[in-house]
Amino acid sequence: MKNVILTTDRTEMKFPLDYITAIDIVCAIGNIETVQYMDSVPSLIYTEEDASRFISFLDYTKDSEKYLQLGVFDSMTQKFIGMCSLEAIDRNTNTCELGYWLCKDYVGKGYMCECASEIVKYAKETLNMKRIFAYVICEHTKSISLLLRLGFEKLATLPNDTENKGKYVDRYKFELDFAK
C-alpha cells in the first residue's frame, strides 16, 4: 500500500509509520490491560525488543498489498495511541480482516469506534472489499461490543483456535458482509 491517511473527529490514522520508535510503541501498549487479549503478543510484559520486532513487521508490510497497518494518533497531541489494520487483504475474493488495539488511557471513550468505522468505510469504498472478518478472543467483551456496534455478525465459535500467553483459547469469528 502507498501512503494512506484517514481522519476522524479526534484521530489521524497513518501509513506508513516511518518515524515511530520502539519507545512510542511500548508507551502505548506496555500494560496488561492492553495486551491481555492480543494473541500476537507472547506475554503480558511488552518490551522494547517486542516493539522492535513489531517495527520490523511494519517495515515488511510497506511493500505488501495484503496489509494496511495504520498507526492511530490523537489529533490534538499527535501522541501515538494504537493501531487499526486491515490484514489478509485478498483482491480476488474482496475480503480482509480487521484488527485493532488502543492505549488503555483511550479505551472506553469511543476512539476505536471512530477509527474502526473509518477503516471499514475505506475498505468498502476504496479497496472494494465485499466482506470483512474479525477474530476475537471470547473473553474480550469490549472488542465484541465494538464489532456488534459496527454491524458485524458472529459467524462461529472457534474452540482452542489461537495461543494466547501460553495457552490455547477460543475465539469468535465475526463478519461484516456489505451485500446484506
C-alpha positions as a Markdown table, in Angstrom:
| # | Residue | x | y | z |
|---|---|---|---|---|
| 1 | Met | 0.0 | 0.0 | 0.0 |
| 2 | Lys | 1.1 | 3.5 | -0.6 |
| 3 | Asn | 0.7 | 6.4 | 1.8 |
| 4 | Val | -2.7 | 6.4 | 3.5 |
| 5 | Ile | -4.1 | 8.9 | 5.9 |
| 6 | Leu | -7.6 | 8.6 | 7.4 |
| 7 | Thr | -9.0 | 11.1 | 9.9 |
| 8 | Thr | -11.8 | 11.0 | 12.4 |
| 9 | Asp | -13.0 | 13.8 | 14.7 |
| 10 | Arg | -10.3 | 13.0 | 17.3 |
| 11 | Thr | -7.7 | 10.9 | 15.5 |
| 12 | Glu | -5.5 | 10.7 | 12.5 |
| 13 | Met | -4.5 | 7.2 | 11.2 |
| 14 | Lys | -1.4 | 7.0 | 9.1 |
| 15 | Phe | 0.5 | 4.5 | 6.9 |
| 16 | Pro | 3.4 | 4.0 | 6.7 |
| 17 | Leu | 4.8 | 4.7 | 10.2 |
| 18 | Asp | 8.4 | 5.6 | 9.3 |
| 19 | Tyr | 9.1 | 7.8 | 12.4 |
| 20 | Ile | 7.6 | 5.7 | 15.2 |
| 21 | Thr | 10.0 | 4.3 | 17.7 |
| 22 | Ala | 10.1 | 1.3 | 19.9 |
| 23 | Ile | 9.7 | 3.6 | 22.9 |
| 24 | Asp | 6.5 | 5.1 | 21.4 |
| 25 | Ile | 5.0 | 1.6 | 20.9 |
| 26 | Val | 6.0 | 0.4 | 24.4 |
| 27 | Cys | 4.4 | 3.5 | 25.9 |
| 28 | Ala | 1.2 | 2.9 | 24.1 |
| 29 | Ile | 0.9 | -0.9 | 24.5 |
| 30 | Gly | 3.1 | -1.7 | 27.5 |
| 31 | Asn | 0.4 | -2.6 | 30.1 |
| 32 | Ile | -1.6 | -5.7 | 30.9 |
| 33 | Glu | -5.0 | -4.2 | 30.1 |
| 34 | Thr | -3.9 | -3.6 | 26.5 |
| 35 | Val | -2.0 | -6.9 | 25.8 |
| 36 | Gln | -4.1 | -9.4 | 27.7 |
| 37 | Tyr | -6.3 | -10.3 | 24.7 |
| 38 | Met | -3.7 | -9.8 | 22.0 |
| 39 | Asp | -2.6 | -13.3 | 20.8 |
| 40 | Ser | 0.2 | -11.7 | 18.7 |
| 41 | Val | 1.9 | -10.6 | 21.9 |
| 42 | Pro | 3.7 | -13.5 | 23.6 |
| 43 | Ser | 3.5 | -12.4 | 27.2 |
| 44 | Leu | 1.8 | -9.8 | 29.5 |
| 45 | Ile | 5.1 | -7.8 | 29.6 |
| 46 | Tyr | 5.7 | -5.9 | 26.4 |
| 47 | Thr | 9.3 | -5.0 | 25.9 |
| 48 | Glu | 11.4 | -2.8 | 23.6 |
| 49 | Glu | 12.5 | -6.0 | 21.9 |
| 50 | Asp | 8.9 | -6.9 | 21.2 |
| 51 | Ala | 8.4 | -3.3 | 19.8 |
| 52 | Ser | 11.4 | -3.6 | 17.6 |
| 53 | Arg | 10.1 | -6.8 | 16.1 |
| 54 | Phe | 6.8 | -5.1 | 15.5 |
| 55 | Ile | 8.6 | -2.2 | 13.7 |
| 56 | Ser | 10.3 | -4.8 | 11.5 |
| 57 | Phe | 6.9 | -6.3 | 10.7 |
| 58 | Leu | 5.6 | -2.8 | 9.9 |
| 59 | Asp | 8.6 | -2.3 | 7.5 |
| 60 | Tyr | 7.8 | -5.6 | 5.9 |
| 61 | Thr | 4.1 | -4.6 | 5.3 |
| 62 | Lys | 5.1 | -1.3 | 3.5 |
| 63 | Asp | 5.5 | -3.1 | 0.2 |
| 64 | Ser | 2.7 | -5.6 | 0.6 |
| 65 | Glu | -0.8 | -5.3 | -0.9 |
| 66 | Lys | -2.1 | -7.7 | 1.8 |
| 67 | Tyr | -1.7 | -5.3 | 4.8 |
| 68 | Leu | -2.7 | -1.8 | 5.7 |
| 69 | Gln | -1.3 | -1.1 | 9.2 |
| 70 | Leu | -2.5 | 2.4 | 10.3 |
| 71 | Gly | -0.9 | 4.0 | 13.3 |
| 72 | Val | -3.6 | 5.8 | 15.4 |
| 73 | Phe | -2.6 | 9.3 | 16.7 |
| 74 | Asp | -4.5 | 11.7 | 18.9 |
| 75 | Ser | -5.2 | 14.7 | 16.7 |
| 76 | Met | -4.8 | 17.2 | 19.4 |
| 77 | Thr | -1.4 | 16.0 | 20.8 |
| 78 | Gln | -0.1 | 13.8 | 17.9 |
| 79 | Lys | 0.6 | 11.1 | 20.5 |
| 80 | Phe | 0.7 | 7.6 | 19.1 |
| 81 | Ile | -2.2 | 5.7 | 20.8 |
| 82 | Gly | -2.7 | 2.5 | 18.9 |
| 83 | Met | -3.2 | 0.6 | 15.7 |
| 84 | Cys | -6.1 | -0.1 | 13.3 |
| 85 | Ser | -5.4 | -2.5 | 10.5 |
| 86 | Leu | -6.7 | -4.5 | 7.5 |
| 87 | Glu | -4.8 | -7.7 | 7.0 |
| 88 | Ala | -5.1 | -10.7 | 4.7 |
| 89 | Ile | -6.4 | -8.4 | 2.0 |
| 90 | Asp | -7.5 | -10.6 | -0.9 |
| 91 | Arg | -8.3 | -8.8 | -4.1 |
| 92 | Asn | -9.6 | -12.0 | -5.7 |
| 93 | Thr | -12.3 | -12.6 | -3.1 |
| 94 | Asn | -12.6 | -8.9 | -2.0 |
| 95 | Thr | -12.2 | -9.9 | 1.7 |
| 96 | Cys | -9.9 | -8.8 | 4.5 |
| 97 | Glu | -9.5 | -9.0 | 8.3 |
| 98 | Leu | -9.9 | -6.1 | 10.7 |
| 99 | Gly | -7.5 | -5.7 | 13.6 |
| 100 | Tyr | -7.0 | -3.0 | 16.2 |
| 101 | Trp | -5.6 | -2.1 | 19.7 |
| 102 | Leu | -5.7 | 1.1 | 21.7 |
| 103 | Cys | -3.7 | 2.6 | 24.6 |
| 104 | Lys | -5.6 | 1.9 | 27.8 |
| 105 | Asp | -6.0 | 5.7 | 28.5 |
| 106 | Tyr | -8.2 | 6.0 | 25.4 |
| 107 | Val | -10.2 | 2.8 | 25.9 |
| 108 | Gly | -14.0 | 3.2 | 26.5 |
| 109 | Lys | -14.2 | 6.7 | 25.1 |
| 110 | Gly | -15.2 | 5.9 | 21.5 |
| 111 | Tyr | -11.9 | 6.4 | 19.9 |
| 112 | Met | -11.6 | 2.9 | 18.4 |
| 113 | Cys | -15.3 | 3.0 | 17.3 |
| 114 | Glu | -14.4 | 6.2 | 15.2 |
| 115 | Cys | -11.2 | 4.6 | 13.8 |
| 116 | Ala | -12.7 | 1.2 | 13.0 |
| 117 | Ser | -15.7 | 2.9 | 11.3 |
| 118 | Glu | -13.4 | 4.9 | 9.2 |
| 119 | Ile | -11.2 | 2.0 | 8.1 |
| 120 | Val | -14.3 | -0.2 | 7.4 |
| 121 | Lys | -15.5 | 2.7 | 5.2 |
| 122 | Tyr | -12.1 | 2.8 | 3.4 |
| 123 | Ala | -12.1 | -1.0 | 2.9 |
| 124 | Lys | -15.6 | -0.8 | 1.3 |
| 125 | Glu | -15.3 | 2.4 | -0.7 |
| 126 | Thr | -11.6 | 2.5 | -1.7 |
| 127 | Leu | -10.5 | -1.1 | -1.6 |
| 128 | Asn | -13.9 | -2.5 | -2.8 |
| 129 | Met | -14.0 | -5.2 | -0.1 |
| 130 | Lys | -17.2 | -7.1 | 0.0 |
| 131 | Arg | -16.7 | -8.8 | 3.4 |
| 132 | Ile | -14.5 | -8.1 | 6.4 |
| 133 | Phe | -13.7 | -10.7 | 9.0 |
| 134 | Ala | -12.6 | -10.2 | 12.6 |
| 135 | Tyr | -11.4 | -12.7 | 15.1 |
| 136 | Val | -11.8 | -12.0 | 18.9 |
| 137 | Ile | -10.8 | -14.0 | 22.0 |
| 138 | Cys | -14.2 | -14.9 | 23.5 |
| 139 | Glu | -13.5 | -13.1 | 26.8 |
| 140 | His | -12.8 | -9.8 | 25.2 |
| 141 | Thr | -16.2 | -8.3 | 25.8 |
| 142 | Lys | -15.2 | -4.7 | 24.8 |
| 143 | Ser | -14.0 | -5.8 | 21.4 |
| 144 | Ile | -17.1 | -7.9 | 20.8 |
| 145 | Ser | -19.3 | -4.9 | 21.7 |
| 146 | Leu | -17.4 | -2.8 | 19.2 |
| 147 | Leu | -17.8 | -5.3 | 16.4 |
| 148 | Leu | -21.5 | -5.6 | 17.0 |
| 149 | Arg | -21.8 | -1.8 | 17.1 |
| 150 | Leu | -20.1 | -1.7 | 13.7 |
| 151 | Gly | -22.6 | -4.2 | 12.3 |
| 152 | Phe | -20.5 | -7.3 | 12.4 |
| 153 | Glu | -22.3 | -10.6 | 12.9 |
| 154 | Lys | -20.9 | -13.6 | 14.9 |
| 155 | Leu | -20.4 | -16.5 | 12.5 |
| 156 | Ala | -18.8 | -19.1 | 14.7 |
| 157 | Thr | -17.0 | -20.1 | 17.9 |
| 158 | Leu | -13.6 | -21.5 | 17.1 |
| 159 | Pro | -12.5 | -23.8 | 20.0 |
| 160 | Asn | -8.8 | -23.7 | 21.0 |
| 161 | Asp | -8.2 | -21.5 | 17.9 |
| 162 | Thr | -5.2 | -19.5 | 19.0 |
| 163 | Glu | -2.4 | -19.5 | 21.5 |
| 164 | Asn | -2.6 | -16.5 | 23.9 |
| 165 | Lys | 0.1 | -16.1 | 26.6 |
| 166 | Gly | 1.0 | -19.8 | 26.6 |
| 167 | Lys | -2.5 | -21.4 | 26.5 |
| 168 | Tyr | -4.9 | -22.2 | 23.7 |
| 169 | Val | -8.1 | -20.1 | 23.9 |
| 170 | Asp | -11.4 | -19.9 | 22.0 |
| 171 | Arg | -12.2 | -17.2 | 19.5 |
| 172 | Tyr | -15.2 | -15.9 | 17.8 |
| 173 | Lys | -15.2 | -15.3 | 14.1 |
| 174 | Phe | -17.2 | -12.2 | 13.0 |
| 175 | Glu | -18.2 | -11.0 | 9.6 |
| 176 | Leu | -19.3 | -7.7 | 8.1 |
| 177 | Asp | -21.0 | -8.6 | 4.7 |
| 178 | Phe | -21.7 | -5.5 | 2.7 |
| 179 | Ala | -24.1 | -7.4 | 0.5 |
| 180 | Lys | -26.5 | -8.0 | 3.4 |
